[in-house]
Amino acid sequence: MKSIYSKFIIGLFICTGLSTSLFAQMTVTGRVVDQTNSQPIVGATLQVSGTTRGATANDKGQFQLNVSQGEQVQISAVGYQTQTVGISANTRTLTVELESSNTELNEVIVSGYSAPQTIQRIPGAVGLVTSRDIQRTNGIHLQNFVNLIPGVKVEMRTVAAGNRIVIRGYGNQTNFNGVGYKAYLNDIPLTDGDGTTFLDDVDFTTLGRVEVLKGPGSSAYGNAIGGVVNFYTERAPIGKTSISQQVLAGSYGLFRTNTSIKTGSDNTSLNINYGHQQYDGFRLHGTSKKDFVSITSDTYLSAKRSMSLFVGYTNSYDLLSGQVDSVNLRVHPDTAEVAYLGNNANIKTESARMGMSHNYQFTDRFSNKTTLFVGGQIIDQPFAAGVNKTNKVKFGGRSVFAYANESSPLRPTVSVGAEFLKNFNYAKSYGLSNNVLGALRSDLEIQAMQYSIFAQAALQIAPKLTLSAGAGLNYVEYGIVDMRAATPAYVNVSGYDLFKPILSPRGALAYQVTNDVSVYASVSQGYSAPATNQVVIAQTGLVNYNLRPELGTSYEIGSKGSLLNKALSYEIAYFTMAVTDKLIPQNFPATASQPAYTLTTNAGKVQHNGLELAVQYAHRPATGAVSLIRPFVSYTYSDFYYKEYRSDNNGDAKTINYTGKKESGIAPNLLNAGIDVEVRPGFYLNGTLMYVDKMPITLANDHFAQAYTLVNGKLGYRSALGSHFNLDVYVGSDNMLSSTYSSLVFLNLPNPPNNRPLFFNPAPKITFYSGAVLKYTF
């Protein structure tokens, strides 16, 4: 009996020792970073499930935690979605990437002017769209989620193309593409060297975040008087592998698929996505077809180094219906212009881009981020009076060195950097009538280049007061080679133009009232250089050498914060900006000898006064079926008018004075509101409302676009199916009130004989869609 008892005791000790060896605690080190921009999330908490063991990330996002094999660790931070990570036997280092939520947005880390930091601590107005905000819609149309940002309005020429973004009145100065702001995709410049931004080759369904810096950003980004838009694609989660398939179908033949493969180890991730989209459109001659391929990868090479890569390819074909007058906008919005039909007007685009970013942390306080990219586009565009064929090649880079010392009483941050961007555009223009090719009108090789050097610094000059200042020295130059030989009837327009270097300063004061509330005041200058289509008049073969960049000085005050234990977030900003040397388009109708064309001149001063407000409240019941009720509202007031504004600089009897008139294309009042509801079993409901005020659309304010209201809604169910599958199914509707409106208005057109100019690009009435996303995680 004693022998049996002894063996039992010995066996118990052996089992206990074996159990201890199997589940012994080990020390795991790592860091917690923002999934979008890899910035450290200071103060993130890590908690081992079912225990009291935990850790907090330091000011570099680093942590050290005692865990055992098989345990689960929950990682959370204010402004981010909580993530759970399993610990394996081989886990010794761990990189945790947190995705921003759509609540407590002021705590999310975004790109700033001197260095990435939380929205609340940036002394300027910042708009943010997270992945949850994008999921509120079908994800296809940019305006459905970006328009919720006060001071920002996205417009579309067709159901699937011709996007342009208007920020504080900048972006709609031409009727094609966007100007006056800078746009980036994963830090790769989308804006061309001449300042125009073409968005038709961006797959909006792959976006994970959109950040908008509102107001002049020229001190750090160059040609950006209106602001800066940063697009970021979805990243693959570190340490997980999944395959997902999305299928969406809707009104007017809408069909969209996304096939994604995401895989990652503890320090690497790879996301490959193929998207196909087709749309019959609700207007005659409005079909669209697009194919997208994108590859995004991130690698943490060491504690000090990381690299990211983006490769994208787009092939799109969009038929153009043309514009209609105010009568047909109401009565026959599905019609098309006869000239567009006759020439089979369309935009055919094939585009590819590749960019690579490298982050290196030299010391705890000194770092560098460098991005290099190359891209190209082939654009074939027949239109009402001709056809343009353009081949673009562009390349460049951006490098920023940053220093930050959080341990110093002054908490200094300094950044010094440079950006370079160059385009080679090979552009030909031909006559076209009833789809029969005519004579060569222009054959130009255009080199557009912009480059800048900039520096930003910030000091905490008092316990709660921070002073920041910076400036950028910006250069823009164009080289034009006319490939047509000079003849008695034609003058060769080859030439070169270097605009005078522009110094753009920015200064700001920020006061931290409490840990959750801040106020700021800033003054900044910005510029917008003439685009190549304003310098080169392809229809007439002339070069406009007398143009100067627009210059603007902006004064802004604002406040951002969170109240009621961070449940209520708000942002309010008032700005006033005076713009000089405003570029004014003069539209000339077609004649027997030449097609219609636009001549631009510096003949204006414009005053922009605006108020922007955004408020959201997130109620998260601890018990019950409802897990989230989130109402939100944003409002924009724009008092924009022509301070001194003329049709030209001639000063003769034909010169028209528009001084005192409201600026065309800007609605005085914009209101957005909505609500998100989530139920614990997995159901969710999203609803938004957008009101756009009546606005003038001509310089003389004698034609207007009428006010309209849009109501959109989406109902869905998302849930895990077992341990590997996740399902999201939904139905939705846009423009539920069947409002009549134009998705993009052509501005400042000359009046035809019947006084019914073709301003409007009608948008569809009520539409419906449904879709599903099925994801399998290995």
N, C-alpha and C positions, 0 to 999 in steps of 0.2 A: 504494500500500500504506500509505504514511504517512497519507494522507488518510482511508483507512478506519479505521486505528487511532485517529486523532484523534476521528473521529465516534463510535467505540465508547466511548472514554473520556468524551466529553461526554455521551453517552446514559446511561452508567452513573451519572454524577453526577446527571443529571436524575432517573433512576429512584430513586436513593438519596434525593434530596431530597424527591421525591414520597412515597416510603415513610415518610420521617421526618415529613412533614407530616401524613400520614394517621394515623400511630400515635404521634404525639408525646405525651409525658406531659403530664398536666394535674393540677392540684391540686383535689381534692374534699374539701369540708368537710361535716361532719354530726354526728350523734349516735346513740348506741345506747341504746335504751330497752326496758323491759319491755312486752311486747305487751298485757298485761292492764291495767296501771295507769299506763302511760306514764312510769314513774319511770326516771331515768338508771341505767344499769348501769356502775358504776365498774370500771375495769380490764378491760373487754371488749377482746379482741385482734382486729385486722384483718390478714389476711395475703393478699397478692396471689398467686394460685395460680401455681406454677412459678417464683417469684422469691424473693428475700430481702427484698423491700420489705414493710413492714408499719407498723402504728401501734397505739397503746393509748389507749383512751378515758380522759379525765381524770375528776376528781371530779364533773363535770357531765354525764358521758357523751359529751363532745364529742371529735372527732378531726379530724385533717388528714392526707390520704394522697395520695401521687403515684401516679397510675395512667394507663393508656392505654385508648383505646377498644377494646372487645371483650374486655378482660381480666376475669377472674373474681376476686371477693374473698370470702374465707371469714371470717365473723364468729363468734366463739365466746366463751363466758363460763362460768365454773363455775356449775352449776345450771340451765343453759339449753341448748336444742338448737341445734347449729351450723347456720348459714344461709349459703348462697352467693348472692351478688348479682352480676349482670352489669353492666358499665359501658358506657353508650352515649355517643354523641358529645355529647349535650346534658346529660350528668350533671355538675352543678357542686355541688349540695348533695344530701345523702342522709340520710334517716331510716331507721334499721334497727331493726325491732321483733323481739326474740327471744322465743320461746315457752319457758316453763319446762319442764324435763324432770322425770321422776319419780325421778331419782337426784340426790344431793347437794342435797337439799331445803333444808338449813339455809342455803344461799347465795342462795335465791330472795328477791326483794324483795316484801314483803306490807304490807298496811295495819297500822299499829301503833297505839299510844295517843297518841304525840305527833307522829310523822311516819313515813311509809313507810321501812322499812329491812329488812335481811336478817333472816330468822327467828332466826339465831344471836344477833343483837344485841338482840333484843326481850326485856326482862326479864319474861317470862311465857310460859305454855304456848300454843303456836300449832299448830293442825292445818292441813295443806295437802293438797288434792286437785288434781292437775294434769290436763291433757287426756289424757295417757297413762294415768293412773289410771282416768279415765272410760271410755276405750276398752277397758279390761280387761273391761267388761261390755257389755250391749246398750244402756246409756245411758238406759233408760227409768225404771228404779227407783232413786230417790235412795239408798235404804239400801244398795244393792249396792256403792257406792263410798265414801259418807261414813262408814259404820259401821266402816271400817278405821282411823279416827282414834280413839286411846284417849280415854276419857272422853265419847264421843259415841255416841248411838244414835238412829237414825231408825226410826219406827214408821209403819205404814200401816193405815188402816181397811178399805180395799177393795183390789182389785188395781191400781187406778190413781188413787186419791184418798184424801183424809184424812191426808196426811203431817203428822207433827209431829216435831220434833227435841228430844231430851233431852240437855242438856249438864250434866254433873256433878250430875244429879238434878233439873235444872229443865227444864220443858217439858211435863210430863204431869200438871200440877196440875188440869187439866180434861180431860174425856173427848173434847173436841172442840177442834181447832186446837191451837196451842201458846202457852204463856205463859212469862214469866221470862227470855226472851232476845230479842235484837233481830236482825232479818234485813234485808239490803239486796240489791238486784239492780242491778248497775252504779251503785252509790252511791244508788239510789232506795230509800227505806224501804218494805219489804214489811209491816212491823209496823204495825198500826192505832194510832190515837191512844189507845186504851184498853189497849194492851200485848199484844193477841192477834195471832198471826201465822197468816195463811191462805195456804197454798202451792199450792192446787189450780189456780191460774191461771199457774203457772210451768212453762215447757217445759224440763224437765231435759236433754233431748237436745241443746239448743243451748249448754249450759254449757261453758266452757273452763277454769274454775278455781273452787274453793270454798276459802275461808279461814275458819277458826274460831278466834276469840280466846276461850280458855276461862277462866272465872272472871269475877268482877264487872267489867263494862265501863261502869258507870254514870258514871264520872268523865269519859268522853268521848262516850258514846252514849246516856245517859239510862236508860230503863227496861230494864236489862239485868243482872240479878243473876246469871244463869247464864252469860252470855257473848254473843258477837256472831258472826253468820254473814254473810259477804260472798260472794254469788254473782256471778260474772262470765260473760257470754256470750262466745262465740267472736268474735274480730275478724277482719276481712279483712286479709291481709298487704299491707303497703304496696308499691305498684308492680307488683302482679300482678292478673290478671283470670281468674276461673274460674267454671265452672258444675258443680255436683255434684248427683247424685241418689242417695238412700239408700232402700233397700227392705228391710224386715225382716218376717218372719212367724214365728209360733210357736204353741205349744200353746194350747188353749182360744180359738182364733179371734183371736189377737193379730196385728195387721197395722199397720205403721207406715211412713210415708214422710216424707222430708225433701227438699225441693227448695231449693237454695241458689244464690244468685248473689253472688259476691264480686268486687269490683273496686276498684282503687286506683291512684293516681298516686304520684309520689315523696313526697307529703306528705298524701295523703287516702286514705281507705278507706271502703267501703260494703259491708255484708253484709245481704242480704234473704233471709229464710228462711220457707217455708211448710211446716208439718207437719200431717199427718193421722194420727190414731190411733184404732183401734177394738179392742175386746176383749170377747169373749163372757163371759169369766170362768168359773171352775170351779164357782162356787156358783149355786144357783137365784136368779134375779132379781139378777144381778151384772154386767149388760152396761155397758160404758163406751164413750163416743164423744167425741173431742176434736179441735178444730181450733185451730192456733196460727199467728199471723203475727208476725214480729218484724223490726225494722229497726234496725241499729246502724251508726253512722257516726262516724268520727274524722277531724279536720282539724287539721293543724299550720299555723296561720296565719302564724307567724313563729318565730324562735328563742325568743321569749318567750311566745307565746300558742298555746294549743291548745283545741279544743272537741270534745265528744263528745255524741252524741244517741242516745237509745233510745226506740223506739215499740213497744209490744206489744199484741196483741189475742188473747183466748182465748174460745172458746165450747165449753163442756163439759157433758156429760150423763152422770151416773153413778147407776145404780140401786143401792139399798142393800138388803142381805140381812139386816141386823140381826145380833144376837149369838146365840151358842149357849152351852149349859152345858158342863161338863167332860166329860160322857158323850158328847154329840154331837160335841164336838171330836175325839174319838178314833174314834167309830163312824160318824157321818154329818156330816162337815165341810161337805158340799156343800148342806146344807139351809138354809132361811131362816126367820126369825120370821114367824109367821102375821100378826101385826099389821102388819108391814112390807109383806107381800104385799097385805093388804087395802087399805092406803092407797097402794099403788104408791109406796113411799118412794124418794126420789131427791134428788140435789143437782144443780140446773141453774144453771149459772153463766155469765154473760157479763161479761167484764172488759176494761178498756182502761187503759193507763197510758202516760205520756210524761214523759221526764226529759231535762234538758240540763245538762251540766257544763262549766264554763269554768275553765281553768288559766291563770294569768298570773304570769310570773316578773318581778317589778318590778326586782330586781337579782340578782346572783349568789347572794345570801344571803336574800332576802326574796321570798315568793311567796304566792299565794292560790288556793284552789280552792273554787268555789261551785257547788252543785247545786240546781236547782229542778225540781219535778215536780208533776204533777196526774194523778189517776186516778179510776176509778169502777167499781163492781161492781153487778150485779143478781143476787141469789141467791133462788131459789125452792126451798124444801126441805120437802116433805111427809115426816113421820116417823110413828112408831107411834101417837102420840096427838094429832096436830095437824099444822098446816102453818105455817111461818114464811116470810114474804116480806120481803126486805130490799133496799133501795136504798142504796148507799154512794157518797159523793163524798169524796175526800180530796186534800189538797194540802199543800205545805210546801217546806222547803228546808234546806240545810246549807251553812255557809260557814266555812272554816278559814284563818287567816293563819299562816304558818310562817316562822320565821327559823332559819338554821343557819350556823355559822361554823366550817368544818373547819380553817381555818388557825390558829385560836386554840389555845393550849395546853389550854384548858378545853373546847374543841369544843362550845360551847353550842348546844342546839336548844330552841326555844320555839314553842309553837303556842297560839293563842287562837281560839275559835270559838263558834258557836251553832247550834242546830238547832231547827226549828219543825215541828210536825206536827198537822194538824187533820182530824177526820172529821165528816161529816154523815151520820148513819144514820137512814133512815126505815124503821122496823120495824113490821110488823103480824103478829099471831098469831091463828089461827082454830082452832076445833075441827075435827076430821076423823075420821070413822068409816066404814070400808068405802068410802073414797074419796068420801064425801059431805061437802061442806063444811058446817061448823057455825057457831056464833055467833062473833062477834068477841071475842077475849079481851084483846087489847092493841093499841094504836095509838100508837106512841111516836116522837118525833123526838129523837134523842140527838146531842148535840154533845160529842165527846171531843177533848181537846186536851192535848198535852204539849210543853213547850219547855224548853230548857236552855242555859246558858252554861257554858263550860268552858275550862280552861287547863292546859297540860302543859309541863314544862321538864325538861331533862336537862343535867348538867354532868359532864365527866370530871375528877373531883376528884383523881385520881392517875393515873399513866401507864396503868394497866390497870383502874381502878375508875371506874364511872360511877354517879352518883346521879340518879334521876329522881323527880319528884313532880308531882302534878296534882290537880285537884278539879273537880267539876261541881256546879252548883246547878240542881236539877231541879224542874219544876212539872208537876202533873197536875190537870186540872179537867174536870168533866162538867156539862153542862146537859141537863135532861130536860124535854120538853114532852109532856104527855099529851093526845092529841087526843080522848079520850073525855070526854064531859060527865059531871060529877058527878051522881049520883043517890042516893037513899036506900040503894040496894043497892051502889053503887060509889063509892069515894073516889078523886078525881083525884090522880095521883102526880107532877105536875109539880114540878120542883125544881132545885137547883143545888148542886154540891159541889166545893169547892176543897181538895185535900189540902195539908197543911202542906208548904212547900218543903223539899226534902231535899238536904243537902250530902253529896256522895259523894267522899271523898278517895282517893288512891292514891299509894303510895310504893314505890320499888324500888331495890335495889343490884345491879349487874351487874359481875362480875369476869372479865376476859378472860385465862384461864390461859395459853393460847397463841393463835396466829392462828386455830386451828380448834376450840378448846374454850372454853366459857364456863360460868360458874355464876351463879345469881341468887337473890335472896330478895325477896319482895314482900309488902305488906299492902294490902288494898283493901276498900272497902265498896261495896255495891250495894243496889238495892231493886227490888221488883216490885209495881206498883200493882194494885189489884183491877180486873178487866176489867168492862165494862159489863154482861155477863150475870151477874156476881156482885153488882153494885150494883143492877141492875134485875131483879126476878124477874117475867118476863113472864107466866108461867103463873098467878101470883096477883095481879099488878098492884100489887106492893109495891116500895118503894125501900129499900135497906139502907144507911142513912146512917152506920152505926156502924163501917164497915170502915176499916182503916188499911193502908198498904202494908207488905209484908214487908221486913225489913231483914236484911242479912247482912254479916258481917265475915270476910274470908278471909285466912289466912296461908299462904304458899306458898314452897317452895324447889325448885330444879331445876337441871338442867344440860343443855346441848345441845352437840353437837360432831360432828366428823368425824375419823376415824382411818384408818390404813393408806392414806395418800396419798389421802384423801377417798373411798375405796371403801366404808368403813363409816361410816354415820351413825346417831346415836342421839339420843333425847330422853327424859328422865326427870323427873317432877315429883311432889311430895307436897304435899297441901294439907289444911287443916282449916278449916271454915267453920261458924260458929254463926249460925243464923237465928232471929230473934224475930218475934213477931206473925204466925206462920205462918197462912195462910188455910186453914181446914178446911171442906170441903164436907159438909153434912148432907143426905142424900138422903131424901126423903119419898115414899112410894108413892102411887099414884093412889087417889082416893076417889070416891064418887058425885057429889060437888059440884065437884071440881077434879082436873086431871091430876097426874101425878107432877112434882115439882119439887125443886130443890136450893137450900138456904139456906147461905150462907157466913158464917163467923165467924172472928175472930182469937182462936185458943185454943191456939196451939202454939209450942213451941220445938223446933228440929230441929238435930241435929249431923251434919255431913257431913265424913267423913275419907276421903281417897282417894289412891291411888297409880296413876300412869300411866306406861307405858313403851312406847317404840317403837324398833325397831332394824331397819335394812335394810343389805344388803350387795350391791354391784353389781360383778360380775366381768365384765370386758370383754376376752376373749382377743384378742390382736393378730392371730393367724392361726387358720385352721381354719374350719369351717362355722358354729360357734356364735359370735354376736357379743355376746350378753348373757345372763348368768344372774343373776337378782336375787331372792333370797329375802328375806322380810320378816316381822316379827311385831310385834304390839301387844297389850298386856295392860292391863286396868283392874281395880283392886280398889276396892270401895266399901263402906265401913263407915258406913252411914247409919242413924240411929235417932232415935226421938222422945225428946227430952230432957225436955220437959214438954208433954204433949199430951192434950187432952180433947175430948170430942165437942161441947161448947158451953161458954159462959161462965156458965151458970145456977148451977152449983154445987149443984144439988139431987140428989135420989135417982136421977134419970134420967141424970145426967151420967156418961159412961163415961171412965175414965182409961186412956189408951194409952201412958203413959210407960214407956220401956224397950223398946218394941216396935220391930222393924225397919221402916224406911220402906217403904211399899208402892210397887210398880212399879219397884224398883231391884234388879237382879241383883247379888249380891255379887262375882261374877267374870265377866269378859268377856274372851275370847281370840280374836284374829284372826291368821291366818297365811296366807301365800301365796307364790307363786313366779311370776316372769315369765321366759320363755325366748324369745330371738329368734335366728333362723338367717339367715345372710347372703343366701341366695337369696330371703328374704322371708317365710318361715313364722314363726309365733309361737304360743306357748302361754301361757295365763294360768290360774292356779288359785288359789282362795281357800277358806279354812275359817274358820267363825265358830262359837264355842261360847258359849252364853248359859246362865248358871247358873239354878237354881231360885230363884224370887223370890216374896215375899208380895204379894198383890194386895188385901188388906183391911187396915184399920187394926188390927184385932185379931189379925192374922197367922193366921187360921183357914182361909184359902184360899190356894192357891199356884198359880202357873204353873210347869209342870215344865220342867226343863232340856232343851235341844235343841242339835243341831249341824247347821249348814248347810255344804254343799260345793258350790261353783260352779266351772264351767270354761268356757274358750273357746279354740277352735283356729281359726287363720286364716292368710291369705296376703295380703300387701300388696306391691305392686310397681309400678314405672313401666312403662307400655306405650308405648314410643316416647318422643318428646320432649314430648308434650302430654297423654297420658292417664295417670291413676293409678287403680289398682283395689285394693279391699280386700274380700275375701270371707271369710266366717267362719260357724262353727256353734258353738253353745253350749248349756249346760244349767245350770239353777238347781235347788237342793235335790236334788242327785244321790242323796242317801241316803233320799229320801222321808220326811224327818222330819215329825212331827206338831207343829205349833206355831201360836200365834196371832200374827198380824202386828201387832196392837194389842190391848191388854187394857184393858177398862173397869175402872177402879179404884174400890174402896170402895163397891160397890153394896150396898144392903140385902138381907138374905136373904129370899127368898120362902118360902112355907110348906113346900116340899119341900127347902129348904136347897140348892138347885141354881141359884144366880143365873146370869144370862146375861152372863158376863164376856168371852167370847172371840170374836174375829173370825178364823176359820180362814184359814190361808194354803195355797196349793196344794201338792200333793206334787211329785214331779219334773216339771219342764217342759223343753221344748226350743225352740230358736229358730235361725234361720239368716238371713243377710242379706248385702247387698253394697252398697258405695259406689263409684260411678264418677265420677271428676272429670276435667274437661277444662280445661286451662290454656292460655290464648291466648298 
